[in-house]
């Protein structure tokens, strides 16, 4: 673990959230410059095709959230 990470982990949760938000905003500002790899594009296409062929498989977002909340 780098010294920077150790220093960040010493901050309070609200302070760390502010850092995460600032980092995310700096990335979002550059979204037009982000490239998606060909491997990722292929994987996404495969998952979309699978979902189109079997739309009843999987879980709804509401079910997923409920399972996550039960684990917290």
Secondary structure, DSSP 8 states (H G I E B T S, - for coil): --HHHHHHHTS-HHHHHHHHHHHHHHHHTTGGG----HHHHHHHHHHHHHHHH-TTSS--HHHHHHHHHHH-
